Amino acid sequence: MRVVIVGAGLGGLCLAQGLRRAGVEVAVYERDAALDARRQGYRLHLDGRAAQGLHACLPPELYALFTATTSRPSRQVTVVTKQLKQLHRVQFPEPDLSVPARVNTSVDRFVLRTILLAGLEDVVHFGRTFVRYEHDADGSGKTVRAFFADGAEDTADVLVAADGAGSRIRGQYLPHARVRDTGDRALYGKTPLTDEIRGRLPKMLWDGFAAVVGSRNLGMALGLVQFQEPPAEAAARLWPAADFKDAGSYVMWALSGKGKAFLADERMRAMDGPGLLEVGERLVRGWAPDLRALVEGACPEDTFFLNIRTSDPIERWPATAVTLLGDAIHAMPPSRGSGANIALKDAGLLCSELTAAADGERDLLEAIDRYEADMVDYGFTAVRDSLALARQGGGPLAAVASLVSRLTGRRGA
């Protein structure tokens, strides 16, 4: 069996790791020129859904590298006003990283993608833009050929769309599957944990995730990434070839709200990082000095702006040699922190089904159909839940309530 994956995000790389570990021939094509070619976010919350997918797909050394480079565990979530007056706080036990199903942690996206790329350098092709695909000439739908903008082609038994919310494969394969703008916007920043920032960091951030209720239309999410083991040191023990580019601890912040809280979309999209950071500084003018210091101390080039999009649920489709995972099929708002978790769960499940087909345990199209039946169910359930939370208008408070619910197993926290 040969599998071609379009997209070297978390889900695509995780799937490639699992297939290669199982002895399945795989190739990954990514339009970006390099792993760090564009800003895609910083701190990610991962739970048992993601950890089980990673555990199923990664070699033991790389899974150990993943757990070693997670951020130090959070012990609470806190909601405060823009003047740092506490509104709500919930404490919870430390997570158990030794059992994948019980993992609750945070990671740096670039560090995790570097781990997922390790050992795949010979099968991941950067700078390749997917254009279209064709099924085999006899129309059986059992093999597929992918075409790229530079004239390259590749033929496979399975083509996997892991190319994000703007998926070209989905656009051709399931043109009725729509991704739409929610009207929400987010401005992301990354502030290195320098000595000055350490001295001004609100105490709540040393203990866990935090959210600031700034106004009716604007809130701020804050999360510290302080590696349990410096990535370079962990790599020296477990996978020396991994290059984390001097990854250091930092605070991730995101100013989020309705579009009217920011400048017009066309103006925001036209700005570079320094310009966007100036917008962020204006938005927190009048907030507590220590919160302003976090924004003012951010790396200008690491500041970026996003429109928040979501997928409309669709009915099942007949299985063919083309399938999808992650945001390519079920993009969702970040309000429940489920996007990365569901993409990695997809990867683990799809890997299991394709491996079973490669081993002759079931027909290939049956394996894809089994995967899609489960994925559509849990994937669009996550979309629905994320969208419902976003529509509540709860902003940071709702997001924190959701996070507390996941971490403690309680509702309405």
Rosetta blueprint (number, residue, H / E / L):
1 M L
2 R E
3 V E
4 V E
5 I E
6 V E
7 G L
8 A L
9 G L
10 L H
11 G H
12 G H
13 L H
14 C H
15 L H
16 A H
17 Q H
18 G H
19 L H
20 R H
21 R H
22 A L
23 G L
24 V L
25 E E
26 V E
27 A E
28 V E
29 Y E
30 E E
31 R L
32 D L
33 A L
34 A L
35 L L
36 D L
37 A L
38 R L
39 R L
40 Q L
41 G L
42 Y L
43 R E
44 L E
45 H E
46 L E
47 D E
48 G H
49 R H
50 A H
51 A H
52 Q H
53 G H
54 L H
55 H H
56 A H
57 C H
58 L L
59 P L
60 P H
61 E H
62 L H
63 Y H
64 A H
65 L H
66 F H
67 T H
68 A H
69 T L
70 T L
71 S E
72 R L
73 P L
74 S L
75 R L
76 Q E
77 V E
78 T E
79 V E
80 V E
81 T E
82 K L
83 Q L
84 L L
85 K L
86 Q E
87 L E
88 H E
89 R E
90 V E
91 Q E
92 F L
93 P L
94 E L
95 P L
96 D L
97 L L
98 S L
99 V L
100 P H
101 A H
102 R H
103 V L
104 N E
105 T E
106 S E
107 V E
108 D E
109 R H
110 F H
111 V H
112 L H
113 R H
114 T H
115 I H
116 L H
117 L H
118 A L
119 G L
120 L L
121 E L
122 D L
123 V L
124 V E
125 H E
126 F E
127 G L
128 R L
129 T L
130 F E
131 V E
132 R E
133 Y E
134 E E
135 H E
136 D L
137 A L
138 D L
139 G L
140 S L
141 G L
142 K L
143 T L
144 V E
145 R E
146 A E
147 F E
148 F E
149 A L
150 D L
151 G L
152 A L
153 E E
154 D E
155 T E
156 A E
157 D L
158 V E
159 L E
160 V E
161 A E
162 A L
163 D L
164 G L
165 A L
166 G L
167 S L
168 R H
169 I H
170 R H
171 G H
172 Q H
173 Y H
174 L L
175 P L
176 H L
177 A L
178 R L
179 V E
180 R E
181 D E
182 T E
183 G E
184 D E
185 R E
186 A E
187 L E
188 Y E
189 G E
190 K E
191 T E
192 P E
193 L L
194 T L
195 D H
196 E H
197 I H
198 R H
199 G H
200 R H
201 L L
202 P L
203 K H
204 M H
205 L H
206 W H
207 D H
208 G E
209 F E
210 A E
211 A E
212 V E
213 V E
214 G L
215 S L
216 R L
217 N L
218 L E
219 G E
220 M E
221 A E
222 L E
223 G E
224 L E
225 V E
226 Q L
227 F E
228 Q L
229 E L
230 P L
231 P H
232 A H
233 E H
234 A H
235 A H
236 A H
237 R H
238 L H
239 W L
240 P L
241 A L
242 A L
243 D L
244 F L
245 K L
246 D L
247 A L
248 G L
249 S L
250 Y E
251 V E
252 M E
253 W E
254 A E
255 L E
256 S E
257 G E
258 K E
259 G H
260 K H
261 A H
262 F L
263 L L
264 A L
265 D H
266 E H
267 R H
268 M H
269 R H
270 A H
271 M L
272 D L
273 G H
274 P H
275 G H
276 L H
277 L H
278 E H
279 V H
280 G H
281 E H
282 R H
283 L H
284 V L
285 R L
286 G L
287 W L
288 A L
289 P H
290 D H
291 L H
292 R H
293 A H
294 L H
295 V H
296 E H
297 G L
298 A L
299 C L
300 P H
301 E H
302 D H
303 T L
304 F E
305 F E
306 L E
307 N E
308 I E
309 R E
310 T E
311 S E
312 D L
313 P L
314 I L
315 E L
316 R L
317 W L
318 P L
319 A L
320 T L
321 A L
322 V E
323 T E
324 L E
325 L L
326 G L
327 D H
328 A H
329 I H
330 H H
331 A L
332 M L
333 P L
334 P H
335 S H
336 R H
337 G L
338 S L
339 G H
340 A H
341 N H
342 I H
343 A H
344 L H
345 K H
346 D H
347 A H
348 G H
349 L H
350 L H
351 C H
352 S H
353 E H
354 L H
355 T H
356 A H
357 A H
358 A H
359 D L
360 G L
361 E L
362 R L
363 D L
364 L H
365 L H
366 E H
367 A H
368 I H
369 D H
370 R H
371 Y H
372 E H
373 A H
374 D H
375 M H
376 V H
377 D H
378 Y H
379 G H
380 F H
381 T H
382 A H
383 V H
384 R H
385 D H
386 S H
387 L H
388 A H
389 L H
390 A H
391 R H
392 Q L
393 G L
394 G L
395 G H
396 P H
397 L H
398 A H
399 A H
400 V H
401 A H
402 S H
403 L H
404 V H
405 S H
406 R H
407 L H
408 T H
409 G L
410 R L
411 R L
412 G L
413 A L
